[in-house]
């Protein structure tokens, strides 16, 4: 049976020139391990399979495996197979030095100035799960077995439409279920054909910004607010003003502030301070958006979580024909 490890060894074996087959195989496997092609804990091909791939006798492969095991490169586990040893990391200093990359190639691998600026402003933490990290659910307590049963039941009657490309912004059954849920639980006024399914909040924000803004347009964001919005606006060359928030939510600026194309808010649970936007502030913001022909982007990232009472109704459903684009997520109620 072919394996990725076997293919790696076969390629290295073909590059060896020693006349003795067992020496060629030994040198090939050693070079793969020391160069990192075969990483620690990688399962080695069974001796019978490797012998068949390299057209060698099984005794030759067994002889090499025994030598590598004696030297600590690989280790055998009863009923499991043979694996590259974790302790092989101690031998990595023995790797031959490679020729430095030609300086002439630097121009071909240099990142753009815009990319370097975006990386300089990236605020994502390398630690994305654990206690006291905001916006992250405790995925250990999710009812995985219940979801598995549902998935198994649905998988038995999957239609091709569920598995192929889509041009309607999402599976119709999902959008119909979402419209019912949002109407009941969040007070959102929408029909299924108004819903677009995206891969996450960043793609949703980027899609809205690309569709509604030209380079040089302006936007309002909350201060403090969600860090991811700033980089998306930078990517799309949209200027932004950081608008302060208080216990009632975003404080609408005075009439001298230039009219924005987009207004990003988290009215049901301000991120990260946790305040709920008051009714008067919501009405004030809606009036301002209508006057300036702006769009309010409502990020409803975790409204389902309440210590008591019902979830706060959405800003989008407060009035008829509101200039609001509602963005919600299942990354908190299911998992990211």
Residue pairs with C-beta under 8 A, 6 or more apart in sequence:
1 46
1 49
2 49
2 53
3 43
3 45
3 49
5 38
5 42
5 43
5 44
5 45
6 45
6 49
6 50
6 53
8 32
8 37
8 38
9 25
9 28
9 29
9 32
9 38
9 45
9 50
9 54
10 53
10 54
12 28
12 29
12 31
12 32
12 37
13 24
13 25
13 28
13 54
15 28
16 23
16 24
16 25
16 27
16 28
17 24
18 24
18 27
21 56
21 60
22 60
22 63
22 64
25 54
25 56
25 60
25 61
25 64
26 64
26 67
26 68
29 38
29 64
29 68
29 73
30 68
30 73
31 37
32 38
33 73
33 84
33 88
33 91
34 88
34 91
34 92
34 94
34 95
35 95
36 92
38 44
38 84
39 84
40 84
40 85
40 86
40 88
40 89
41 83
41 84
41 86
42 83
42 84
43 81
43 82
43 83
44 50
44 65
44 74
44 81
44 82
44 83
44 84
45 53
46 81
46 82
47 58
47 61
47 62
47 65
48 58
50 56
50 61
51 57
51 58
51 60
51 61
54 61
65 74
65 82
68 74
69 75
69 76
69 82
72 85
72 87
72 88
72 91
73 84
73 85
73 88
73 91
74 82
74 83
74 84
74 85
75 82
75 83
75 85
76 82
76 83
77 83
111 119
114 235
117 234
118 231
118 234
118 235
121 230
121 231
121 234
122 231
123 227
123 228
123 230
123 231
124 227
124 228
125 133
127 133
128 136
128 336
129 136
129 139
130 136
134 271
134 272
135 271
135 301
135 302
135 332
136 336
137 331
137 332
137 333
137 335
137 336
139 335
142 334
142 335
147 334
161 171
162 171
169 175
169 195
169 196
169 197
170 195
170 196
170 197
171 197
172 192
174 197
175 192
175 193
175 195
175 197
176 192
178 192
178 195
179 190
179 191
179 192
179 194
179 195
182 188
182 190
182 314
182 326
182 328
183 189
183 190
185 304
185 311
186 300
186 303
186 311
186 313
186 314
186 317
186 326
186 328
187 313
187 314
187 317
187 318
188 314
188 316
188 317
188 326
189 316
189 317
189 320
189 322
190 316
190 326
196 204
196 207
198 204
198 207
200 329
200 331
200 336
201 228
201 299
201 301
201 327
201 329
201 331
202 228
202 232
204 327
205 228
205 229
205 232
205 264
205 297
205 299
205 327
206 232
206 235
206 236
208 262
208 295
208 297
208 325
208 327
209 219
209 232
209 233
209 236
209 238
209 262
210 236
212 261
212 262
212 295
213 219
213 236
213 238
213 261
213 262
215 236
215 237
215 238
216 237
216 238
216 239
217 238
217 239
217 260
217 261
217 262
218 238
218 239
218 240
218 241
218 258
218 259
218 260
218 261
219 233
219 238
219 239
219 240
219 241
219 260
219 261
219 262
219 263
219 264
220 240
220 241
220 243
220 250
220 253
220 260
220 262
220 263
220 264
221 229
221 230
221 233
221 240
221 241
221 242
221 243
221 264
222 242
222 243
222 245
222 250
222 264
222 265
222 266
222 270
222 271
223 242
223 243
223 244
223 245
224 245
224 272
224 273
225 242
225 245
225 264
225 266
225 271
225 272
226 264
226 266
226 271
226 299
226 301
229 240
229 264
230 240
233 239
233 240
238 261
238 262
241 253
241 257
241 260
243 250
243 251
243 252
243 253
244 250
244 251
245 251
245 270
245 273
245 275
246 275
247 275
248 275
248 277
248 278
248 280
248 281
249 265
249 267
249 270
249 275
249 276
249 277
249 278
249 281
249 282
250 263
250 265
250 277
250 281
250 285
252 281
252 284
252 285
252 288
259 292
259 293
259 294
260 292
260 294
261 294
261 295
262 294
262 295
262 296
262 297
263 285
263 288
263 289
263 294
263 295
263 296
263 297
264 297
264 299
265 277
265 285
265 296
265 297
265 298
265 299
265 315
266 298
266 299
266 300
266 301
267 276
267 277
267 282
267 298
267 312
267 314
267 315
268 276
268 277
268 300
268 303
268 311
268 312
268 314
268 315
269 276
269 301
269 302
269 303
269 305
269 312
270 276
270 277
271 299
271 301
276 312
277 285
277 315
282 315
282 318
283 318
285 296
285 315
286 296
286 315
286 318
286 319
286 322
286 323
286 324
288 294
289 295
289 296
289 323
289 324
290 323
293 323
294 323
295 323
295 324
295 325
296 315
296 322
296 323
296 324
296 325
297 324
297 325
297 327
298 314
298 315
298 316
298 324
298 325
298 326
298 327
299 327
300 314
300 326
300 327
300 328
300 329
301 328
301 329
301 332
302 332
303 311
303 312
303 314
303 328
304 311
304 332
304 333
305 332
314 324
314 326
315 322
315 324
315 326
316 322
316 324
316 325
316 326
